[in-house]
């Protein structure tokens, strides 16, 4: 029976582990950014509905713009 033998050094293994860890960390960060963006949009939509504006109207108060920019 033929067996293929792959030899990897300790450095290669550590490099692969480091890459996987960084990729996972980047993915988690992108998910967090996406969730934060969705939360901001939902808060903005809730604010507009609570203020009595109809969804078709396009009026943005300056105070709200500055509040979002401060985040």
Secondary structure, DSSP 8 states (H G I E B T S, - for coil): ---------HHHHHHHHHHHHHHHHHHHHHHHHHHHHHHHHHHHHHHHHHTT--TT-----HHHHHHHHH-
